[in-house]
Amino acid sequence: MAGRSLFLKFYLICTFFILFIGLYGRVTGQNDPESGRKCQVTFGESYHNYLPGTTMRMRVIFKNNSPDAVKISQELMVLDSAGIKAWNTVINLELLPNGSITVPLIVPIPGYTGTYTLTTSDSPGGNNENVPSFPFNVAEPAKSARLKQILVHTPDNEEALNGFLKAWDIKAPTVSWGQVLLLGKKSRYLYAAGDREIIQLVDRSLNREMSVIFLDFGPTGNGNEGNPPKMALPFNITVSFLQVSAPEQSFVLKPDYKELTFGFKTNEVKNWNGSYGVTVPATDLRFDGKEVKINAMVTTGNNPYRFPVLELLPESGKGKVYLCQLLTDGRLDESAIPPRNKSDLPAYDPLAVQFLLNLISATVGDNLLK
């Protein structure tokens, strides 16, 4: 609620700013017929995924490329996937010769899920050239029917994950009540360091035929982690971390795992909020070991492809292990609002939430459902 109150205050400030610009620019009701060749409208950066009924912050840049002053009256609008207008506003102003004005805009997010585009009715002057567009998604995460039968345990030191499980009412009171053990970065560091308590917790979970999920697995690519050594995993295998040329902003859900695609309108997922839209770090995995079958649940990149979500099934033994490299940390808590103009920081993303809910559901076999 506090975050949405701040959005409201910012909206009022932006509205006043737009009115001020209109008065300063000697507002006209018509475009200069020559302004289409003189003026350019572009959008800044913003998040691409939103909850219904929230707001988008967007900078709109008006640039006059001529030595003459230009008066414009520009419509901005949000269109749904069918091209139907969901919202609009008009900005009137005069641009000084070779000048530019940046308008901070608050765009109301539609109350219905779907794909939308922020755009202009046309370019200034009405010539329909260089029309800017900014696509975004409106999503409402939900539990599948299968997930409603599942409970998940996570260690006490994983505060963010414990909050997530409580918020979605899928937290197991103890590991004995759960079908899934969910481990974040803190647990992964401890496991890699040979911490006895976390290793025993993993072994106990696997002996109960539970699924063990390592989230945000491996180096995140922030440049401060160096090259970690090989990491021992259950089932007598080891994994090495290989740096690749670049991170990825998109990935594809494999349709073989039906539960993984629940709630997604397309199997391609991209541009999670924050962290410059990066979803997969610039790290690949290499394995040593036998008697383990490794299945890819997600693909990313091309030539070569990478597989940032993997299922490890022992040929003999109990339980299953899942390694998820997708960067979920900082993207699961709606109440966490990063500072403005910090594109390097992660931010809440409803698609990241839906993915994690789906991953949990996809890992549990029918024999462990309540």
LOPATOR-619883 format. One record per atom (N, C-alpha, C): x, y, z; residue in one letter. Coordinates in steps of 0.001 Angstrom, whole numbers, plus 524288, in hexadecimal, padded with zeros to 5 digits. Example, Ala and Ser with C-alpha at 12.3 -4.5 7.8 and 13.67 -1.06 7.14 Angstrom:
# residues 2
833867E9C681E78A8300C7EE6C81E78A833907F31C81E78A832327F73681BA8S835667FBDC81BE4S832648001E81EBES
# end
This chain:
# residues 370
803347FB4A80000M800008000080000M80356804E880000M807D580499802F9A80B368093380326A80D5F80A727FDCCA80ED58064E7FADBG810F3807247F59BG80D008098E7F1FEG8080D807D27F243R80412809F87EEC8R802AD80F8B7F045R80336810ED7F567S8025D816517F70FS8067C819E37F4B2S80B65817FD7F47EL80F8B81B137F20AL80E7B81BDD7EC40L80C71817D17E995F80B108183E7E406F8070381C8C7E33EF8030C81CDA7E6E2L7FEF0820C37E662L801338263E7E6D8L804B4826F47EAADK8072482C147EB49K80A4182D827E665K80D20829B87E45FF8104682AB07DFAAF80CC782BFD7DB0AF80846829617DABFY8048E82A657D682Y802A98300C7D6A9Y801668320F7DB61L7FF89837767DBDDL803C183B537DA3DL808A883A277DBCEI80CFE83D9A7DA51I80DA383DB67D46BI80D5F838FB7D1FFC80DFF838B07CC52C809A483B917C981C804CF83B247CB84T8006383DD37C917T80139843B97C92BT80305845C37CDAFF8041C84B577CE11F8085F84CED7CA40F80C5D849897C9CDF810BC84AB77C653F80EF584B147C0A9F80B87847777BF1DI8098F8477C7B9BDI8065B84C667B8B4I8030784DDD7BC7DL7FFE8852A57BBD9L80367857747BB6FL80793857827BEA3F80B3785BE87BE77F80DCB85C657B925F80F74857D17B706I811ED857E47B1E3I80E28859EC7ADCDI8093B8583C7AE35G80559859F27AA64G8049F85FD17AA82G804718621B7AF3CL803D0867C57AFA0L808AF86A927ADB7L80D3F8685B7AF44Y8122686AD77ADADY812B286ADD7A7C6Y810BF866AC7A55DG8117A8662779FBEG80D43868BE79C8CG809C986BE679EE5R805A386E8579C04R8029486A79798E7R7FF6D8676679BD4V7FCA3862E6799BCV7F96286452794F8V7F98F860DA79114T7F62F8616078C8DT7F31085C6A78BF0T7EEAF85C957897BG7EB6D857F9788ACG7ECC08551C783BAG7F05A8570C78097Q7F1AC8548977BA5Q7F7918541477B23Q7F930850307781CN7FEC384F7877715N8009D85341772E1N8056D854C37734BD8080E8575F76F02D808768537476A84D8068085496765D8P806AE850BE76197P80C3384F2476026P810188525376187E8157A850ED76049E8182484E01764BEE8156384D6E7694CS8181184B4F76DE2S81989845A976D44S816E0842B6769E5G8182B83D367691BG81DA783C7D76720G81FAC8405076442R8250083FE67624BR828F18425076606R826F2844FB76A01K82A6E847CE76D7CK82AEF84549772DEK826D18429A774ABC82695840D477A16C826D583AE377A71C8295B8390A77E80Q829DB8337377F6EQ8281D83249784FDQ8251182E057859BV8234B82C4A78ABDV8259E826EB78BCCV828188264B79050T82A3B8213C791DBT828C98202079786T828EC81B13798E8F827D48196779E42F82CEC817EB7A0EEF82D1F818E07A600G831818170E7A920G830C9811507AA88G8338680F8A7AE90E8332180A1C7B053E82F63809B07B4EDE82CD88053B7B551S8296D804217B9B4S828DF7FE3D7BA38S826017FC8A7BE33Y8251D7F6EE7BEDDY821487F4FC7BABEY821A27EFE87B994H81E5D7ED9E7B57FH819F17EA3C7B79DH819D77E9287BCBFN815E67E59D7BEECN813607E8017C3C3N80E1C7E7F07C3EDY80B367EAB17C800Y8069D7E7807C9F6Y805217E88E7CED1L800377E69A7D0E2L7FBC67EA007CED4L7F7077E7E07CE3CP7F2977EB197CC83P7F1A17EF9D7D049P7F04A7F4207CE1DG7EEC97F8987D146G7F3397FB907D3C4G7F81D7FA4E7D282T7FC867FD397D4A5T7FDEA801A97D0D6T8029F803A57D123T80421808087CDC9T80995807337CB89T80A7A8098F7C706M80F988097C7C472M811E880EF37C492M816E380F4D7C5DBR819BD8143A7C561R81C8B8143B7C020R81BC58184B7BD2EM81E2F818927B801M81FE681E2D7B6E1M8249881EB47B4C9R82673823D37B2F9R825538243B7AD20R822BB8286D7AB8FV8218E8295E7A60DV824DD82E017A447V8281D82D217A049I82BBA8313179E88I829C78337A79965I828FD838967996DF8276D83B80794B8F82C3183E8D792DCF82DDA83D9478E05K8329C8400C78BFAK8315C84304786FAK832C1847F8786F0N8321F84B3F7824DN8373E84B3677F40N837238493577A7FN83BE2848C677757N83C9684D4977383N839A68517377441S839F2855D97708DS83B9F85AD077359S83D2185ED377060P83EAE863D3772BBP83A0286748773FDP835488654E77344D83088868567744FD82DA086618778F8D82AC58696377BC0A827578678C77FEFA822E48645F77D8AA8213B8603D78038V81D2985CC877E40V8190585C057826CV8141385CD278102K80FAF85BB978484K80D5C856697831BK80C6B8533778707I80A1184E1E78605I805BD84D01789F2I8022F849B27886CS7FE268478C78BDCS7FE2E841AA78AF3S800CE83ED078E65Q801F28394D78D78Q7FEB9835B4790FDQ7FBF28320778E85E7F91682E1579182E7FCA78297C792BCE7FC8E827C9797A1L7FF11822F979951L7FAC481F2C79AE7L7FB7981A27799BCM7F74E8166E79AECM7F97A8110679BEFM7F64C80DDB79E90V7F76B8085D79F82V7F38C8052579C53V7F5918018E79922L7F2537FE28795F1L7F2C77F890797E0L7EE6A7F5B4797CED7EEB57F02979920D7F0567ED0979457D7F0807E7D6794D0S7F2737E48F7908AS7EEF77E4CB78BBDS7EA0C7E68378C67A7E67B7E706787F5A7E6997EC7C7859BA7E9E77EFE6787B5G7EA3D7F53F785B9G7E62B7F8E3787F9G7E3697F72678C0BI7DF657FA6478E81I7E1ED7FDE27929CI7E05B802D1792A7K7E2AF806A279627K7E0D8805AE79BC5K7E4AC804F079F50A7E3778040B7A4D3A7E44C808F17A81CA7E74780CB67A61BW7E864811967A8FAW7EAD2815637A52BW7E9F381A6E7A635N7EC9881E5F7A307N7ECF4823847A5FBN7F072826BA7A43FT7F0F482C0E7A629T7F34C82F4B7A1C4T7F2EA834717A228V7F510837F579E33V7F8C383BC57A0E1V7FD5983C6A79EA5I801368401E7A0A6I801EB8447579CA2I801118494879E63N801A384DE679B0DN8065C8510979CD6N809BB8526A7993DL80E3D8559379AB8L810B685802795E2L8145885B95796DBE8177485DF8792BEE81D2B85CD5793D9E81FC685ACE78FECL8254E859A67906EL8288485E2078E34L82C6385FC379122L82FDC863DD78F51L83345861D378ADCL835958653F787D2P838F68638A78386P83D3985FCA78566P83D8E85B3A782D0N8416D8573178424N8413185596789DEN83CA38565078C38G83C168551B791C1G8394684FFA792B0G8394184E5F79783S836768499E79900S8342F84A3F79E71S830058477379F6CI82D84847637A48DI82C60841AF7A5EAI82DAA840347AAB4T82C6883B017ACABT827E583B6F7B07FT823B6838AD7AF5AV81F05838CE7B2A3V81EC9833C27B5D6V81EE4834167BB12P81E3082F627BE49P8186482DFC7BE73P817258296B7BC9BL811AA827E07BC01L810758233E7BF88L80BD28234E7C1D9I809CC81ECE7C4ABI8055E81C817C16AI805FE817A57BFC1V80221815097BC72V7FF138111E7BFBDV7F9EA811A67C01EP7F6D580DBF7C2FEP7F6E4808837C018P7F811804587C2F6I7F8297FF1E7C0A7I7F2937FD017C06EI7F0EC7FAC77BBFEP7EB9C7F8A97BB9BP7EA7C7F4957BFD9P7E5897F3FF7C100G7E3EB7F0627C519G7E3457EACE7C351G7E47A7E9B27BE5CY7E3E57E4747BC41Y7E92C7E27B7BA47Y7EA0F7DD687BAFET7EEF87DB1E7B93DT7EF3A7DB037B34AT7F3FF7DAF47B146G7F4B97DAC97AB9DG7F9AD7DD987AA0EG7FA7B7DE127A4F6T7FEEC7E0EC7A2D8T7FD0F7E62F7A0CAT800127EA457A1CBY7FE917EF987A063Y8033D7F27679E0CY802217F6F079BA4T8063B7FA327995ET8051B7FFEA79A8AT808F38029379CBBL808B98083E79D3DL80AD980A8F7983BL807DE80E06795CBT8098381032790CET807188159D7901DT807CA817D278B84T8055B81CD178A2FT8017181BE4785C9T7FDB181F7078535S7F9D481EE478108S7FC8081F1277BB9S800808222777B4AD803E882279776B1D80885825CF77854D80C13826A8774D8S8106882A1C77622S80E8082FBC775CBS8112E8336577865P80F8A838DA7781CP80EF883A9A77273P80A8883CEA77143G8098383E9076BEAG8063683AB0768F6G80569835EA76B29G801D48321E768E7G803D682F3E76432G808FE82E8B7639EN80AF282BDC75EF0N80BE08260575FD4N80AC082413764ADN80B1181E7B765ECN8108281C2776509N8147881F6576557E819D181D7D764FAE81C5B81DAA76A5AE81FA7819C276B65N8229D819967704BN81F11819E277519N81ACD816EF77502V8173B816D477974V819A78138077DC6V81A77815B678267P81CE9812AC7869CP8190E80EBD788E7P81B1780A8A78B1BS817BF806BA78DBCS81ACA8042B79224S817FE802EB7964FF81A528004E79AD5F816A97FBE979C81F817FD7F6F879B50P814957F29A79CC1P8151F7F13D7A28CP810D27EF8C7A4F1F8110E7EDC77AA61F80CC57E9C37AB5DF80D637E6E87AFA6N809B97E2CB7B118N806F67E4277B62FN802167E2927B68FV7FF277E2ED7BB71V7FDDE7DD597BD0DV7FFB77DBCE7C1AAA7FF227D65E7C35EA7FD927D62E7C915A7FA787D2497CA71E7F8BE7D1537CFD2E7FA5D7CBC87D139E7FEA17CB137D435P800567C5C77D57EP7FC0C7C2B67D851P7FBFD7BD9B7D76CA7F8017BA417D9CDA7FA337B4D27DAA8A7F7F87B20E7DE6BK7F96F7ACA17DF6DK7F63C7A9007DBF8K7F8CB7A51D7D9BDS7F5FB7A12A7D6CCS7F33F79D7C7DAA0S7EFAA79A627D892A7ECF8796987DBE3A7F0D5792CE7DE54A7F4E2791757DB70R7F8CE78DD67DD77R7FBD4790437E1F7R7FD44795367E16FL80064797C47E57BL7FD68798217EA9EL7F849798607EA67K7F525798A67EF2BK7F58B793B97F274K7F7DB78F9E7F043Q7F88E78ABA7F31AQ7FE2E78A037F50CQ8016078E217F49CI806F978DB17F5A9I8088E791587FA14I80C1778F6C7FD74L80E79792A080183L8145D792AC800B9L816DF7970B8020FV81C6A797E5800EAV81F3879986805E7V823CD7974A806B2H8270C798C480B2CH82BD879BAC80936H82D8779F8980C49T832657A24D80B38T835027A38981063T83A307A3A1810AAP83CD87A4B6815A2P83B647AA0E817D7P83BD97AA9981D02D83A5B7AF7681F9FD83D857B41D81DCAD842757B33881C2CN845BD7B7AA81AA5N8445D7B9D48153EN840E77B7298126DE83F107B92C80D5EE83A317BC8480E54E83B117C1368107CE836AE7C4818122EE833047C5E880DB3E8352A7C76580942A831DB7C8FF804D9A82E8F7C471802DBA830E27BFD380285L82DF57BB49800A1L829CD7B9A18048FL82AFB7B9FE8099DN827077B8D080D8CN822677BC8780D16N8238D7C19180C30G81F537C55680B66G81C167C41C80696G81EAD7C27180274F81BF77C1057FD9CF818557BC617FE7DF81A497B85B80115L8171D7B3AB801F6L8126E7B4DA80581L813427B81C80968K80EEB7B99880CDCK80AD17BCB8809DFK80C9E7C0548069EA808FA7C39A803AFA805857C0598001DA807967BC0E7FE1AW804A57B8B17FA86W802547B3F07FD38W802D07B3CE8025DD8005F7AFB780592D8020C7AA44803C6D807187A99A802CAI809227A47C80143I80DD57A3068049EI80E727A59A80917K812EA7A48480C7FK811CE79FC280FE9K8154E79BF880FCCA814E47976781333A816EE798CF8189AA814337974381CCAP8160C7989082210P81B5E7962382354P81C687916A8214CT8218678EE6821D4T822AE78C0F81CBAT8278E78A4D81C1FV828EF7879181756V825C87828D816BFV824267802D81B18S8212F77B4C81AD7S81BD377C0081869S819E5780D381857W814C2781F481615W8151F7835981043W819C67841A80E52G81A4F7864580913G81B4E78238804E5G81A13783B78001FQ81B8C780997FB89Q82028782F77F8A1Q82174787F37F9F5V825A178AC87F748V8291278D797FB57V82E3578D4D7FA76L831F17906D7FD77L833F7794B27F9DAL83313799A37FB52L8348A79E1C7F818L839447A0CA7FA83L83D7E7A1327F78AL842657A3607F97EL843FC7A81C7F642L8450C7AC6E7F8E2G846D37B1287F649G84CC17B1957F64AG84EAF7B64B7F52EK854547B70A7F4B8K857357B5F97F9D5K854DD7B7827FE41K857757B69980344K858697B0C880428K8546D7ADA68030CS854E97A7FC803CFS858C87A5A07FFF2S858DA7A7AD7FB35R85C8C7A5A17F757R862297A6A37F8F8R8633E7AB5C7FB08Y8687D7AC867FCEAY86A0C7A8BC80143Y866727A7C6804EEL8678E7A43F80948L8687579EAA8074FL8653979CFA803A0Y865BB797AD8018FY86AF97970A7FEC8Y86C6B79AE57FBA6A8716579AA87F8CFA8760779AAD7FC88A8756579D4080112A879A279D87804EAA879DF798B580865A8763F7951880799G8764F7904B80AA7G8739F790B380FE7G870227947E81090D86D5B7951581588D86A4679015816C3D86B5A78DE181B47R86922788CD81C99R86339788FA81D24R8614078D2581F83E85BA278D818207FE8587F78DB381B6BE85A35790E1817B2I857407915A812CCI857D178C6E80F7EI85C69789F080FAEI85D217850F80CC6I85985780D280EEEI8591C7808681418Q8559E77CAC81681Q84FED77DC281524Q84E80782C8814E3L849257843581371L847F07827380DE1L84B9D7833D80A44V84AD778193804DCV84A6D77B9C8048EV84DFD778E38073ED84DE47732C8071CD848D27710A8096AD847207735F80DA2R8423E771A281015R83DA97726C80C68R83D8E776D3809BDS83945777F58061CS839387741380194S83DC9772F37FF64L83E1276F4C7FB09L83C80769C67FCBEL83E0D7683D80171N83C937631780363N836AB7629880417N8340376705804BCR82E4B7671080513R82BCF7679E7FFA6R82F07767447FB90E82D54767BF7F61EE82B3176D2D7F4DFE82D0C771197F7B3M82B8F776747F697M82EA8778A07F1F5M82CD477CF67EFECS82FB377FE27EBEFS832CD784367EE9FS837BB784BC7ED2DV83B17788D67EF52V83C4678CB57EAF6V83AC5791A97EBCEI83B85795BD7E7DEI83FAB799957E9C3I843D779A417E6B1F847B579E5A7E7A6F8464B7A3077E432F844AD7A75B7E696L8435B7AC1B7E3A6L8482A7AF8A7E2E3L848197B2BD7DEBFD84C617B66D7DDA8D851997B38A7DE15D851DE7AF187DB76F856387AB7F7DC2BF85B0D7AD5E7D93AF85F647AD857DBF7G864607AEE87D990G8656A7B4B87D9AFG869CC7B6687D778P86B277BBF97D750P866F67BF1E7D479P865D67C3BB7D67CT861D27C7087D415T864087CAAC7CFF5T8693B7CAE47CF84G86B977CE147CB67G86C3D7D3C37CCCEG86C437D50E7D1F9N86CEE7DA8C7D363N872A67DC3D7D391N876357D89B7D251G87BB77DA087D1F6G87EB47D9B87D708G87C067D8AC7DB6AN87EA47D8977E07BN87F5C7D3147E2A5N87DAC7CF1C7DFC4E87DBA7C9DB7E1E5E8825F7C6A07E020E884FF7C85A7DC0BG8896A7C55F7DA19G887B47C0427D79EG88B767BCD37D6C0N88A5B7B7B97D478N88A047B3BA7D8DBN885597B1FF7DA7DP884F77AE507DED1P887087A8F87DD38P888DD7A5E77E0EFP88AB17A0A37DFAFP8861A79D127DE64P88758798437DD26K88335794747DC45K88000793CD7E149K87B03792C97E095M8777F7920C7E501M8756078C817E4ECM875DE789CB7E94BA873C6784857E9C3A86DE0784D77EA90A86B127816C7E7EBL86567781277E849L863CC77BB37EA02L85EE377AFD7EB7DP85D0E775B37ECA4P85DB7772127E7EEP85D2176D227E8D9F85D707690A7E4D4F86301768637E2B5F866E976A267E5BCN86C70769737E456N86DDC76C177DF29N86BE6770AD7DE54I86D7A773AE7D9BEI86FAA778EE7DB7FI872BA77B507D821T874CB780897D921T8735C784117D48FT87313789217D5AEV871D478CEC7D1A5V876137911D7D191V877AA792AF7CCE7S87B51797007CC24S8786D79B847C9A2S87A3E7A0467CACCF877B67A4FC7C8D1F87B2A7A7737C4A2F879167A7D77BFFBL87C067A9D37BB7FL879CE7AF187B9D1L87D267B3117B9C7Q87B647B83E7B823Q87AA67B8607B23AQ876387BAB07B094V875197BB4B7AB00V8752D7C1167A9A4V874537C2467A4AAS8753F7C7957A2C8S871787CB9D7A4EFS86C8E7CA287A5D5A868B97CE197A761A8642C7CB937AA47A861937CE8E7ADA3P85CD27CC9A7B01FP858487CCB57AC3EP853C77CAB57ADE7E84F2E7CA897AA88E84AA27CD627AD24E8476A7CFD57A9DAQ842C07D2867ABCBQ83DC17CF6A7AAD8Q83E277CB077A83AS8397C7C7ED7A713S83AB17C2247A77BS836957BF097A81CF837237B9587A83BF832057B6FA7A660F8322D7B1ED7A533V82DA17AF307A31EV82C597AA897A69FV827717AA287A848L825977A5C77AB6DL824847A1217A7DCL8269F79C9E7A92CK825B1797FF7A5F0K8202A795F77A6E6K81D17795497A2D4P8179C793BC7A370P816F178E377A599P81B3078B187A5CBD81ADA785D47A802D819147860D7ADB4D81A7778A577B060Y8190E78B037B5E3Y8143F78E937B62DY80FB178C207B613K80ACE78F0F7B5ABK80A1B792DF7BA2BK80B6A791237BEF1E80AAE7948C7C37CE80E1B7996A7C330E812757990F7C063L8161279D7B7C011L813C37A2017BCF3L810127A0DB7B983T80DE27A4E47B616T808BC7A7227B82BT806F87A5627BCB9F802017A7437BED5F802177AD3F7BF7AF7FE087AFD37BD84G7FD867B5797BE2DG800827B8CA7BA4CG803B77B6557B6F2F806A77B9417B301F803D37B8F77ADC8F8036B7BD607AB26K800CD7BD937A611K8045F7BBCB7A1A6K809687BBB27A2ADT80D3E7B9D979EDFT8119C7B7167A1C4T8143B7B37B79F29N818837B0A47A1B1N81D827B3D97A1FCN81DC27B82F79F15E822537BB9C79F68E821697BFBD7A396E825127C01E7A733V824BC7C3DC7AB85V8297C7C7677AB2BV828AD7CC827ABA7K82D277D0057AB0CK82C6A7D5097AE2FK830D37D7B27AEDBN830FE7DCE57B137N82E707DD167B69BN8304B7D9AD7BA27W82E837DA337BF8FW830347DF857C1A2W82D4D7E17B7C568N82E2D7E6C27C760N833597E7357CA57N835EB7EBA07C996G83AD47ECB27CC44G83F697E9AF7C9FCG8440C7EAC97CC20S848E97E8287CA77S849AA7E8667C48FS8481C7ECD57C23BY848887EDB37BC97Y8459D7E9877B973Y841C27E7217BBD8G83EA67E3317B922G841347DDDB7B8C6G845C77DD2F7BB2BV848927D8337BAD2V845AE7D4077BDF2V844CD7CF827BB84T842537CB1A7BE32T846157C6937BF0FT84A047C60B7BB9BV84DBD7C1B57BBF8V8533B7C3FE7BC18V856577C2B87C018P85BA77C4DD7C058P85F2A7C2907BC1BP863AC7C4EE7BB6DA8675F7C3347B766A86AA87BEB17B969A868047BA8E7BB10T86A987B5F67BD37T867F87B10F7BB25T86B107AD517B964D869057A84E7B7B1D86ADE7A4187BB88D8684B79FA17BB6AL8697179B687BF0FL86BB7796B87BC21L86FAF794437BE7ER871F778F827BC69R8721B78B667C0BFR870AB7868C7BF76F870057828A7C373F873E877E1A7C2B8F8758A77BDA7C72ED878A3777107C74BD875CE773317CACCD8752E76E647C8E9G8728A76A6E7CBFEG86F7B766BD7C88CG86DBC762867CAD7K86ADC75E997C7ECK865CA75D537CABCK862A775A397C81DE85DDA758177CA55E85A0575C4C7CC09E85A2B760AF7C94FV8565F764DE7CA2BV8545E766B37C4E2V84F50766FA7C457K84CEF769097BF96K84BD976ED67C052K84D76772007BC8DI84CCB777AC7BCE6I849117796F7B89DI844CB77BE87BA3EN840D577DD07B695N840A0783C17B6B1N840467861E7B218A83FB978BD17B1ADA839F778D517B1E9A838AE791097B555M8334E792EC7B5D0M832977983B7B336M836EB79AFF7B26EV836DE7A04B7B040V83B867A0D37AC9AV83AE37A39F7A845T83F3F7A4C27A4C6T840007AAA57A45AT844BF7AC397A2FCT845E37B1C17A226T84A517B23A79E3ET84AD67B6D279BEAG84F077B7CA7982DG84E3E7B4C579327G8520B7B51178FC8N851FA7B21278AEAN8578E7B179788E5N8586E7ACF678680N85D727ABCF783ECN8623E7AD3978747N863267AABC78BBDP8603B7A63B78DAEP85BDD7A7D179170P8582B7A44179224Y8542D7A4FA7961DY8567E7A3D679B7EY8541A7A63479F6CR8556F7A4EC7A4D4R8507D7A31D7A79FR8514D7A0847AC15F84CEC79E297AEDFF84D2D79FCA7B49DF84AC37A4337B5F3P84B697A6647BB33P847FE7A3F67BF75P8447A7A0737BE0CV8416879DA27C1FEV841BD797D37C0ADV8440C794D37C442L8452478F547C33FL842CB78BD37C771L84110787457C5C2E83F027833E7C93EE842F077EC57C97BE8448E77D407CE34L848537790D7CEF8L8458B774677D16CL8455E770157CE8DL842A876B687D055L84694766FF7D0EEL84732764CF7D59FP84AEC760897D652P848CC75B737D407P84C427586D7D18CE84A92753607CF89E8497074F987D3FBE84C44750327D846S84B1874D3F7DD06S84B8C751117E19BS847B17512F7E4E8G847A0754F77E91CG842577579D7E967G841C675AED7ED33K83CBF75D607EE2CK83D06763407ED4CK83868765857EC66G837FB76B237EBEAG839BA76D3B7E6A4G83930772567E60CK83AB67750C7E141K83D2A77A437E2BBK840D577C0D7DF82V8435D7811B7E062V842637848A7DBA2V84146789807DCABY8405578D4E7D882Y84408791EF7D944Y846BC793627D51AL84A58797D27D52DL8480C79C1F7D1C6L846E47A0957D432C8446C7A4F97D16DC8480C7A9A97D18DC84A287AB117CCFEQ84D9C7AFA17CC9EQ84AA37B4BE7CBFBQ845997B4947CADCL842AA7B9677CA09L842F87BCD77CEE1L843A07C1EE7CE0EL844A47C58D7D25CL83F7F7C76C7D4C6L83DDF7C4B77D8EBT838ED7C6057DB83T839B57C97C7E04CT83E647C9927E27DD83F517CC807E750D83E087D2447E68AD83AC57D46A7E9FFG839317D9E67E9A9G834937DAE07E625G8327B7D6CC7E3AER82E277D7767DFFDR829187D4DE7E1D9R829037D2FB7E6B4L824937CFEB7E896L8212E7D2BF7EC95L823057D71F7EEAFD8204A7D9DF7F2E3D81DE77DEF37F0D2D818AB7DF247F0BDE815F87E3C57EEA5E817107E8A97F1DAE8180F7E80A7F6E2S818D47EC937FA48S81E427EEF67F9C3S821DD7EC307F741A827317EE2B7F6AEA827837F1C07F1F1A828777F6C47F2E3I828BD7FA9D7EEA4I82E487FCCF7EE59I831307FBAD7EA2BP8368E7FDB37E9C1P83690803957E8EEP83AE9806317EA20P83B4580BD47E927P83A7D80D107E361P83894811C57E244R837DA8135C7DCD8R83D1C813CB7DA14R83CE08130B7D4F7N84178813927D1A1N845D880FD77D32BN8446880B3F7D51AK84834807307D65EK847038025E7D311K84817802C47CE08S846BB7FE8D7CA69S849CC7F9957CB67S84E2B7FA067CE57D851507F5637CF64D84F0C7F2037D3B7D84B5F7F41E7D6CAL8491A7F1317DB1FL8445E7EE137D94EL8438A7E9657DB89P83ED57E66F7DA2FP83A007E9067DC6EP835837E7EB7DA2DA830957EA217DBFBA82C597E5F47DBA8A828327E6BD7DEB1Y823EA7E2EF7DEB0Y821F07E2057D924Y820FA7DD117D7ECD81F177DBB17D2B8D81B0E7D7517D32CD8162D7D84D7D19EP812287D43B7D211P8134A7CF6A7CEC6P816337D0097CA78L817867CB7C7C74DL81BA57C8187C9FCL81F337CA877CCE4A822FB7C7787CFE9A8202F7C4617D42DA81C4E7C6D67D692V819317C4257DA8FV8165C7BF787D82CV813CB7C0547D3AFQ810F67BC0D7D128Q814A87B7A37CFB0Q8194E7B9087CDD2F81D097B4F47CC64F81E787B19A7D11AF81FAD7B4057D583L821517B0F97DA0FL81CD77AD8C7DC0FL8181D7AFA17DC2AL813A17AC6B7DDAFL813287A7AC7DA15L813D77A88C7D50EN8136E7A44A7D146N817DB7A0547D1E2N81C977A2497D2D5L8210A79EC37D372L8203279B1B7D813L81E6079D4A7DC69I81D4379A097E0FFI8195B795C47DF90I8152F797537DCF1S811157939F7DB7DS8131478F6B7D7C8S8166D790F47D417A8185778D507D018A81C0F789397D230A81E4978A2F7D6CFT8223B7868E7D8DET81FF67820D7DC0BT81B017825B7DD78V818B077E857E10CV815D277A457DE06V8173E775657DF13G814A3770FF7DC96G80F5376FEF7DF0AG80C1D76D167DC39D806D276BDF7DE1CD806F0768E37E344D80B15765C87E413N80B557629E7E8D4N80BEE765D27EDC5N80D7276ADB7ED39L80E4176E237F1DAL809F9772337F2A1L80608772377EF4FL801D0776077EFF6L7FE8D774A07F4BEL7FC96778BF7F764K7F981777E97FC2EK7F461775297FAE8K
# end
